[in-house]
Amino acid sequence: MADPREEEKPREPEKEREAGAMSESGVLSHSNSRQMLQSLLNKSMRIRMTDGRTLIGLFLCTDRDCNVILGSAQEYLKPTDSLAQGEPRVLGLAMIPGHHIVSIEVEMDSMSNPQYM
């Protein structure tokens, strides 16, 4: 049994770097997840929803429930046989509940060279 008076030793820098990398299961650590999300701030994002709608806007924030806030958002309806995909509906600021998100695509470069992850 460990002595409760002993203090936990600080982590060595090498081990801390290793902890910041992906775990063996392929999941990002807390610090890497945070850095990745911060790198996505103000990037253009396409979110597909369970009801078939697609929202495109700038990623502003998220929360622990995976809700996403998009700025300057536009909504595109699911194309049907009788109605082709028309003009987008301008929403402005939009909150998308995490449980309604099917997929997220992020434009990584400028508008002249879009690449989605």
C-alpha positions as CSV (number, residue, x, y, z in Angstrom):
1,M,0.0,0.0,0.0
2,A,1.4,3.4,-1.0
3,D,2.1,6.0,1.6
4,P,-0.6,8.7,1.3
5,R,1.9,11.4,2.2
6,E,4.0,10.7,-0.9
7,E,3.3,13.3,-3.6
8,E,2.8,12.2,-7.2
9,K,6.0,12.7,-9.2
10,P,5.8,15.1,-12.1
11,R,5.8,13.5,-15.5
12,E,8.9,13.5,-17.6
13,P,8.7,15.6,-20.8
14,E,9.3,12.5,-23.0
15,K,6.4,10.6,-21.4
16,E,4.2,13.7,-21.7
17,R,4.9,14.0,-25.4
18,E,4.0,10.3,-25.8
19,A,0.8,10.8,-23.8
20,G,-0.1,13.7,-26.2
21,A,0.0,11.4,-29.2
22,M,-2.7,8.9,-30.2
23,S,-3.3,6.1,-27.8
24,E,-3.0,2.5,-28.9
25,S,-6.7,2.4,-29.6
26,G,-6.3,5.2,-32.1
27,V,-8.1,7.8,-30.0
28,L,-6.7,11.3,-29.7
29,S,-5.7,12.4,-26.2
30,H,-7.4,15.3,-24.5
31,S,-4.7,17.8,-25.5
32,N,-4.5,16.7,-29.1
33,S,-8.3,16.8,-29.4
34,R,-8.3,20.3,-28.1
35,Q,-5.5,21.4,-30.5
36,M,-7.3,19.8,-33.4
37,L,-10.6,21.6,-32.6
38,Q,-8.8,24.9,-32.1
39,S,-7.2,24.5,-35.6
40,L,-10.7,24.1,-37.1
41,L,-12.1,27.3,-35.6
42,N,-13.4,29.6,-38.4
43,K,-13.0,27.0,-41.0
44,S,-15.8,26.2,-43.5
45,M,-17.6,23.1,-42.5
46,R,-20.3,20.9,-44.2
47,I,-22.5,19.0,-41.8
48,R,-25.0,16.4,-43.0
49,M,-27.9,15.7,-40.7
50,T,-30.1,12.7,-40.0
51,D,-33.1,14.3,-41.8
52,G,-31.1,14.7,-45.0
53,R,-30.4,18.4,-44.7
54,T,-26.9,19.8,-45.2
55,L,-25.6,22.9,-43.4
56,I,-22.5,24.8,-44.5
57,G,-20.9,27.5,-42.4
58,L,-18.0,28.5,-40.3
59,F,-17.2,26.4,-37.3
60,L,-17.4,28.6,-34.2
61,C,-17.6,26.1,-31.2
62,T,-18.7,22.8,-29.9
63,D,-19.5,21.4,-26.4
64,R,-19.2,18.1,-24.5
65,D,-22.5,16.9,-26.1
66,C,-21.1,17.3,-29.6
67,N,-23.5,20.1,-30.4
68,V,-21.9,22.4,-33.1
69,I,-22.4,26.1,-33.7
70,L,-21.9,27.3,-37.2
71,G,-21.7,31.0,-38.2
72,S,-22.9,32.4,-41.6
73,A,-24.7,29.0,-42.0
74,Q,-26.7,28.1,-45.1
75,E,-29.1,25.2,-45.3
76,Y,-29.5,22.9,-48.3
77,L,-32.5,20.6,-48.4
78,K,-32.3,16.9,-49.3
79,P,-32.8,16.7,-53.1
80,T,-36.0,14.8,-54.0
81,D,-37.1,13.3,-57.4
82,S,-39.7,16.1,-57.9
83,L,-37.6,18.9,-56.6
84,A,-34.0,19.5,-57.5
85,Q,-31.6,21.0,-54.9
86,G,-32.4,24.7,-55.2
87,E,-31.1,27.8,-53.6
88,P,-29.7,27.6,-50.1
89,R,-31.7,29.0,-47.2
90,V,-29.6,31.5,-45.2
91,L,-29.7,30.8,-41.5
92,G,-26.9,32.9,-40.1
93,L,-26.0,31.5,-36.7
94,A,-27.1,27.9,-36.3
95,M,-26.8,25.3,-33.5
96,I,-26.8,21.7,-34.7
97,P,-27.6,19.1,-32.0
98,G,-24.8,16.4,-31.9
99,H,-27.3,13.5,-32.0
100,H,-28.6,14.8,-35.4
101,I,-25.1,14.9,-37.0
102,V,-24.3,12.2,-39.5
103,S,-21.1,13.5,-41.0
104,I,-18.8,16.5,-40.9
105,E,-16.5,17.7,-43.7
106,V,-14.0,20.5,-43.1
107,E,-12.5,22.6,-45.8
108,M,-8.8,22.7,-44.9
109,D,-7.4,25.2,-47.4
110,S,-8.6,28.4,-48.9
111,M,-11.5,28.6,-51.3
112,S,-9.2,28.2,-54.3
113,N,-8.1,24.7,-53.2
114,P,-10.8,22.9,-51.2
115,Q,-9.8,19.7,-49.5
116,Y,-12.1,17.9,-47.2
117,M,-11.0,15.6,-44.4
